Amino acid sequence: MHHSRLCAIVIDCHVDELAPVADFWSRALGKPIASIDQDGDGKYAELQTAADEPIILLQKVDHASRVHLDIETDDLDAEVARLEQLGARRIAFVRGRWWVLEAPSGHRFCVVQRQREVFGPHLNRWD
């Protein structure tokens, strides 16, 4: 058995700098900025959310701006296999850490390892 849940809403931003975009989304959503440069590479900013809310990430990208979802899991291989059985297809394994998948509708999303210490609220259990 493995577990998964909606983990993050990722706002992909085709911009030169994330700071002004993070300021906009912070004010628009009423969420303070938790980190303006999460990994020290200028590619990720995070808004502050409660433990039972999805993480809100802003990601600097080279493709068109869009929004995608991250699903977190305690068993990456099992969750990707489950989603493939539902019709998703693998696009890329990124940095040896997460999968980009594409839903039958054409929407891309990521399957990532567990992101928060507490894995409880809204948890799905799969056999």
C-alpha positions in Angstrom: 0.0 0.0 0.0 1.2 3.5 -0.7 -0.2 7.0 -0.1 -0.6 10.2 -2.1 -2.3 13.6 -2.0 -2.4 16.9 -3.7 0.7 18.6 -2.5 1.3 21.9 -4.4 -0.1 24.4 -6.8 2.8 25.5 -8.9 2.6 28.8 -10.8 5.0 28.5 -13.7 6.3 32.0 -14.6 8.1 32.9 -17.8 9.8 35.9 -16.4 13.3 37.3 -15.8 12.8 37.8 -12.0 10.5 36.0 -9.6 10.4 38.7 -6.9 7.9 41.0 -8.5 5.7 38.0 -9.5 5.9 36.6 -6.0 4.9 40.0 -4.6 1.9 40.1 -7.0 0.7 36.5 -6.1 1.3 37.1 -2.4 -0.9 40.2 -2.4 -3.5 38.6 -4.7 -3.9 35.4 -2.6 -3.4 37.1 0.8 -0.4 34.8 1.5 2.9 36.2 2.8 6.1 35.2 1.0 7.8 32.4 2.8 10.9 32.3 0.6 11.8 34.5 -2.3 14.6 32.1 -3.4 13.9 28.7 -2.0 16.9 26.8 -3.4 19.3 29.7 -3.8 19.2 29.4 -7.6 16.5 32.1 -8.3 14.1 29.5 -9.7 11.6 28.9 -6.9 9.7 31.2 -4.5 7.2 29.9 -2.0 4.1 31.5 -0.4 3.3 30.8 3.2 0.4 28.3 3.6 -1.0 26.4 6.5 -0.1 22.7 7.0 -3.5 21.5 5.8 -3.3 23.7 2.6 -1.4 22.9 -0.6 2.0 24.5 -1.0 2.0 27.4 -3.4 5.2 27.6 -5.4 6.3 30.0 -8.0 8.7 28.5 -10.5 10.8 30.4 -13.1 10.5 28.5 -16.4 11.5 28.7 -20.0 8.1 27.7 -21.4 4.9 29.6 -21.5 3.4 30.6 -18.1 0.8 28.2 -16.8 -0.2 26.5 -13.6 0.4 22.8 -12.7 -0.3 20.5 -9.8 2.1 18.4 -7.8 1.0 15.1 -6.2 3.2 14.0 -3.3 3.6 10.3 -2.4 5.5 8.0 -0.1 6.2 5.6 -3.0 7.1 7.4 -6.2 7.3 4.2 -8.4 3.9 2.9 -7.2 2.2 6.2 -7.6 3.5 6.8 -11.1 2.4 3.2 -12.1 -1.0 3.8 -10.6 -1.4 7.0 -12.6 -0.2 5.3 -15.8 -2.9 2.7 -15.3 -5.4 5.6 -15.3 -4.1 6.9 -18.6 -1.2 9.3 -17.7 2.1 9.0 -19.5 5.6 9.7 -18.4 7.3 12.8 -19.9 10.5 13.2 -17.9 12.3 12.2 -14.7 13.7 15.5 -13.3 16.9 15.8 -11.3 16.5 12.1 -10.3 13.8 13.3 -7.9 10.4 13.6 -9.5 8.3 12.7 -12.5 6.6 15.0 -15.0 3.5 13.2 -16.3 0.8 14.1 -18.8 -2.8 13.4 -18.1 -5.1 12.1 -20.9 -6.4 15.7 -21.2 -2.9 17.0 -22.1 -2.3 18.7 -18.7 1.1 18.2 -17.3 1.7 17.6 -13.5 4.4 16.3 -11.3 4.6 13.3 -8.9 7.1 14.2 -6.1 8.4 12.6 -2.9 6.7 13.6 0.4 7.1 17.4 0.9 5.9 18.1 4.4 6.6 16.4 7.7 2.9 15.9 8.4 1.4 13.6 5.7 -2.0 13.4 7.3 -4.8 15.7 6.0 -6.5 14.7 2.8 -4.4 11.5 2.4 -5.4 8.9 -0.1 -4.4 5.2 0.5 -3.9 3.0 -2.5 -3.6 -0.8 -2.6 
